[in-house]
């Protein structure tokens, strides 16, 4: 059975339409988005179709300590999930569900176990492009929203996925918010 929080966070597609590969496509995309931002030149058909090689610098790129740790975490997750993305494929089937990650200045690392907040009851919070108070605002968390947690937190910061209270099938916003463990108020939790 697919977990509610991940399905909600990935726009709650009808269960028959959710393929198992969506759970592997997300880590693949996040990992390769980090490499893309570091200047990696993609050679595979899938890499070239998903990322723009314009301005790439090669296949030996330098990653920050944070990004190296995120890559290591994602590789471990892909191993746990037994992922095998076909890099000869012309596209990711569920890419539209991950496009919000391109708005983040700091790419979050997906996790194996997801959770959700149903009916957020706290104050309006800006969603930021990075896990820091001075990062640019890219969205908003509002009372009544449903919040999906499918990424590794960074201190008190979580990269959250926001669905409208009455439409859990559509992702409205996504971004980093300082809602770390025990800091978010909800009507109920899932996961």
N, C-alpha and C positions, 0 to 999 in steps of 0.2 A: 504494500500500500504506500502510495506517495504521501509524504508528510505535508500537512496543510500549509505550514508556514512557507516552505519552499515553493509550493504551487502558487500560493497567494503572492509571494514575492516575485515570482516569474510570471505574473499577470494571470494567475489561476486559469490556465487554459482548461477546457474540458478534459477530464482524466484520460479518455481514450486518445486524445490528440497529443498528450505528453509522452514523448518517446524517452526511453532511458538515456539516449545520447545527450539530452539536454543537461543532465547532471554532470556530464563530462565536457560538454562544449563550454560551459561557464568557466571552469578552471583553465581550460586551454586558451580561451579568449583573454582572460585576465593576465595569465602568465605572458602570453605573447604581446599583449598591449604594453606591458612593462618593457619588454625587449624592444618593441617598436619605438617607444619614447626614448630609449637609450641609443637609437640610431641603427638598430639591427637591420640588415638587408635580407629579406625573406626570399628563399629560393623555391620553396614548394608552391604548387599551384594554390593550395588553400591559404598559405601565408600571403602570397601576392594578391589574392582576391580579397582578403580581409583587411590588409594593411597597405598603406601607400608607401612604397619604397622611395619616394621622392625625398632627397636629402639624406638617405641612409648612408652610413659610414663603413659598413662591413659586417662580418659575422663575429668579430671579436670586440664586444662592446664592454664598457665599464659601467657597473651598476653601483648605486649607493649601498651602504650597509643595510638600510631599511629594505630596499628593493631586492637585494640578494636574499635576505631573510624571507621576504614574501615569496620569491621564486622557490626557495627550498620548501616552504610550507605547502605551496601549490603542487609541487612535484610529489611530495608525500601524499597529499590528498588524491592526486590522480592515481597513484599506486594503490591506495586503499580502495578506491572506487573501481580499480581495474580498468582504467580508461585506455582506449586505443583509438584516438581520432585519426581518421584517414587523411593524411596531409596531401594526398593526390586528389581529394574531393574538390570540386569547383567552388564550394561555399559551405558555411555552417548553416544547418537547417533552421536553427533557432536564434540566429544573430540578432534579430530585432529585439529580443528580450535582454540583450546585453549592451545595446548601444549607449545606454545611459552612462556606462563606465567611461566612455570617451570624454564626458564632461568633467570627470574627476581629475584634479591635478595629481593626486596621490591615488594610485590604483589599489583598491582593497583586495585582500586575499580571501577567496571563498573558504567556507568551512564545511565539514561533513554533516554536522547536526545543526538544524535550523530551528528558529523559534519566531514567534510573532506576538505582537501586541494588538489586540482587537479593541478598538474604541479608545484611542489615546485620550487622556483626560487632562493632560498638562497644558502649559501655556504654548503659544505659537513660538516655534523655534526656527531660525534660519538653518537651511542645509548648506553646508560649505563644500568647496571643491577639494579641501584638504583637512586633515584632522588638527586644525588650529583656529583660534578665534579670529584671526585677521585674514583668513582665506576668503576668497570671493564667494558670494552667495549664489547658489545654483538652484535652490528650491526652498520649500517651506513645509514644516510639519505643523499641522493644525489640529485642534481638538476634534475628536470624532474619527480621525484618520486611522487606518489599519497600517501597522508598521511591521515590515519583515526584516529579520536579522539573519542574513546568510553569509556574512563576512566576518573575518577576524577583527576584533576590536583593537584599537590602539590607545591604551590607557582608558580614559573616560569617553573616548570618541568611538562611535560606531558608524559604519556606512550603512544607512538604512534605506529601504525601499518603501515608498508610500503609495497606498491605494486609497481611493475615495471611500468614505464610510458606506455608501450604498452601491459601490461598483468595485468589487475586489478583482474583477477581471482586467482592469486597466491600471497600469503603472502610471501614476501622476507625477511623482517626483522621486529623486534619489540624491543622496549626498551624505556628507559627514555631519553628525550632530553629537553634542556632548551629553549623551544619554546613558553612559556606562552603567554597569551592573547596579541595579537598585535605584537608578535615578529616573526611571520612566514610569509614569502613572497611566494605568490602563484599566479598562473595565474587566478584561480577562486576558489571559495569556494562552498561547498554543505552542506546543513543542517543548 
